[in-house]
Amino acid sequence: MSTNRVTATPRHERSLTQIKFNAEGDLLFSCSKDHIINVWYSHNGERLGTYEGNNGTVWTVDVDSESRFMVSGAADNTLRLWAVATGKCLYTWEFPTAVKRVAFKDDDSQIVCITEQRMGHQCAIRVFNINRDGDGTNQSKEPLHMFNPIGSKATVCAFTLTPNIIITGHESGKVALFNIKNGDEVDNNERAHGDVVTDLQMSKDSTYCITSSKDKSARIHDTKTLMVLKTFTTETPLNSAAIAPIKPYVLLGGGQEAMNVTTTSLRQGKFETRFWHKVFEEEVGRVKGHFGPINTIAVHPAGTAYASGGEDGFVRVHHFDESYFRAKPYGDLEIAD
């Protein structure tokens, strides 16, 4: 798999937890265990700015469609709303436990977040309305909706196209649909994965999503029926999975846990981004680069590049060369996005 230009941005002090392109793809946001969030120019890897103020690992980040607001969740038990342009923290919500996942709704009107199950507190999912009037500092302290998902705790989530329905991935490997208004589990696939779901990313039109898991597989699910459409099975635990627009590929990243890595060679460590054909479920390429497990992967919305964040503290941006777009591993097969 050919990527002609690699930008290894200056590293975070500690391992990456999530990276996210904005809607235009010109900015890349990264958060890490070093308590800070960085934003980079995606075309050259230059750091544009830093969002400081968290007192713990920043687990998760998302940005709205206008690149006006960014939201983050951290181990200091806070959910924060930031002004993308100035780096100012506009509002802070505080909870009893850490915020492990955040996601904007497509129309930017709401955010959903998952808080950790810990110290006698159940895992909770909260939905907040985002007031976009004025400078963004006037937000409601109380969630619009809050519920505790039954059974296994949720690890990842996203809004679906169906009003008031979110999709979640769980510690048990379950993938489920919840009604945010009453907290009811509308549907579930208990056996979607055999181990914790580590990532969930939606397709461009939100009709399907991809999940990755410690069970060494990634799966594409229909977001309405939860039917498993495709399965990609590897020999290494997966931390992240992304869907490439334009081309029929999915990108998978993971690797052995850091504590097991010292005894293995780089090759055995499997610290590569793996490209799989979305339809035929076959691996078509690998890109090396990280000196530790890949924790998070994001694809440029135009499909011209992808980024990976690793346990090694580096964010790597790979720009695809012409051969990537010309490659037809299965002949003249054209696949609609």
Secondary structure as UniProt FT lines:
FT   STRAND          3..8
FT   STRAND          16..21
FT   STRAND          27..32
FT   TURN            33..34
FT   STRAND          37..41
FT   TURN            42..44
FT   STRAND          47..51
FT   STRAND          58..63
FT   TURN            65..66
FT   STRAND          69..74
FT   TURN            75..76
FT   STRAND          78..83
FT   TURN            84..86
FT   STRAND          89..94
FT   STRAND          99..104
FT   TURN            106..107
FT   STRAND          110..115
FT   TURN            119..120
FT   STRAND          124..129
FT   TURN            134..135
FT   STRAND          145..147
FT   STRAND          154..159
FT   TURN            163..164
FT   STRAND          165..170
FT   TURN            171..172
FT   STRAND          175..179
FT   TURN            180..182
FT   STRAND          185..189
FT   TURN            190..191
FT   STRAND          197..202
FT   TURN            204..205
FT   STRAND          208..213
FT   TURN            214..215
FT   STRAND          217..222
FT   TURN            223..225
FT   STRAND          228..233
FT   STRAND          238..243
FT   STRAND          249..254
FT   HELIX           258..263
FT   HELIX           266..269
FT   STRAND          273..277
FT   TURN            278..280
FT   STRAND          283..287
FT   STRAND          294..299
FT   TURN            301..302
FT   STRAND          305..310
FT   TURN            311..312
FT   STRAND          315..320
FT   HELIX           322..326
FT   TURN            329..330
//
